[in-house]
Amino acid sequence: MKLFNAIRNANWLFILAVPVAAGILHICATMAAPYLTAASAYNRLAPALPVNRMQVLSVAAPGSEPLPFMSPDARYAMCSFDARGGPIDVSATLPADQGWSLSVVTPAGDNIYAAASVPSRPTPITLVLVPSEDAFLGVTPEARGIARNIQPPTPLSASRGIVVMRAPDKGFAYTPHIEALLRDAKCVARPF
């Protein structure tokens, strides 16, 4: 009977408010976490990478990886880009093997572009990274009446960030092929 009276006299509004408040606090903390970190991934990687040039990173080994928890079964090529001086052309080909990917990440940690390999065919990627305020890249060949036989580049609005190309490390026999494909990826400023 005491238990029944205690349940009946409980402050149900308070009991329901506690989990709701905890949920709101959890969501706020999760959303604020990228802005509260002292050393973000961008702040760690950008100074070590050449600007507007793709660099193949050495094999990640315990204690020597550029970022914590990088996968030891993958190889990486990265480019720190700065499009404030003009557009940046990014091109790469993801082979028909599973596990290859290319992504573009902003300094705030937002992933603004991602592509993964398709097992049935190679995936060519052509991007143009432009500053946020500069979206016009000129009149397209189609608009001028010229047929284009290649896929046009995809424009992305981003002033700064990092392009990350990831390849699965399949072992020593595949290393030259994987490194050649990573080296073929380009991240260059457009000439004026």
N, C-alpha and C positions, 0 to 999 in steps of 0.2 A: 504494500500500500504506500509505503514511503517513496518508493521508486516512482510509482504512478503520480504521486503528488509533485515530486521533483520535476518530472517531465512536463507535467501540466503547467507548473509555475515557471518554467524556464523562459528566459528572454529569447524567443525565437528570432526576433529581428537582429539581435546581436550575434547569435549563432550563424545566421545566414550571411551577415555582413562580413564576418571574419574571412571566409574563403574568397569572397568577391574582392575584398581589399587586398588580400594576398595575391590574387590573380592579377589585379591591376598593377601592383608593385612589381611583380615578376615581369610583366610585359614592358613596363617603363624601364626597368633595369636592363632588360635584354636590348631594347632599342637604344639606350644611352651608352652601352658598353663600347662600341667602336669609337665614340667621341671622347671617352675617358681613359683610353689606353695611352701610356707614355710612349711606347715603341710599337707602332703599328707595323704591319708587314710592309707597307709602302715605305715607311721611314727606315726600315732595316735594309730593304733591297735597293731602292733608288740610288743611294750614294755609291753602291758597289757596281752598278751597271752603267755601261756607256750610254749616253743619250742618243736616241734615234738610231740605234744599231743593235741588231740581234746578237746575243752572246750565248754560246752553248756552255752550260754550267758543268762543272766536273761532277763525277758520281757522288751522290749524297752518302756520306759515311757518318756514323754516330759521333756527335761532337763537332763535326765540320759542316753540317748542313746550314744553308743560309737562313732557313726558317725552321723553327721546331716542328717536329712530326712530319717532315717531308718524306715521301714514300721512297724507300731504298730500291724498290723494283721499278723505278721510272727514271727517265732522263729528261732534262729540262733545257729549253732555250728561252731566254727572256730579253725583253727590250724595254728600257725605261724611255717613254716618249714624251716629248714636249711639243705640242702643236701650236703654241702661242706665236711662234715665228712663221707659221705656214702649215699647210696640210702635210700629213705623214702617210706614206703609202706602206701598207702591210700586205705581204703576199706569202703564202705558204701552201704546200700541198700535203694533205693528210692522206697517207697511203690506205689501201684497202684492208689493212690490219686493224683488229679491234684494239681499243685503248688509247688511240691518239686523240688529242684535243687541242684546241686553241681558244684562249679566252682573253678578253680585254678587261682590266680592272682599274678603277679610279683610285686616287689617293684615299678617298673615304671608305674604300673596300667594296664599292658597288661593282658588281659584275655586269658590264653593259653589253657584252657580246660573248657568246660561247658557241663553239661548233665542235662536233665529234666526228670521228671517222665512220664511214659506212663500210661494212664488210664486203659489199659487192663491187665497189669501184673507188678509185681515188677521189678525194674531195678537194678541189682547188678553192682556196680562199683568197679573195682580194678585197681589202678594206681601205678606205681613206678616212683617217682620223683628222677632224677639223676642230678648230676652237668652237666653243659653245655659241659664240655670237656670229660665226661665219658658216652658214649652211649652204650657200650657193657655190657650186663647183663648176659652173659654166654650162653652156648649152650642150646637150647630149648629141652624139652623132645622129641618133634617130630623129631628133628634132630638126636637124639640118638636112634630112633626107638621105643620110648615109647608113647603109645596113651595117650592123655590127655582128660579127661572127663569134665574138667572145662575150662572156657574161660581164656586165659593167660592175665596177667596184661598189661595195656597199658603203655609203657615207655614215660615219658615226660622230656624234657630237661629244668631244672630250678634249680638254686642253692639255691635261697631263694624266699619266697613269703608267701601267705596265702591261705589256703583251706577254702572255705565258703560253708556250707551246710545250705540251707534255707528250712523251713517247714511252711506251712500255719497254722495259729493259728485258730482253729475252735471252740474254746470255752473251758470252764472248764472241760466238760465231756471228751474231747479228750486229755487234757494236759498230763496225765500219759503216754498214748500211744505215743504221739509225742516226749516227753522227752526221753522215752526209745529208740526210733529209733535214736534220735540225739546222745544219749550216746553210742549206739552201733557202731557209725562211728569211725574208727580208723585212726590214723596218727602217725606212729611209725618208728623209725630208725631201719634199718635191723641190726641184731647182726652180729658181725664180726666172 
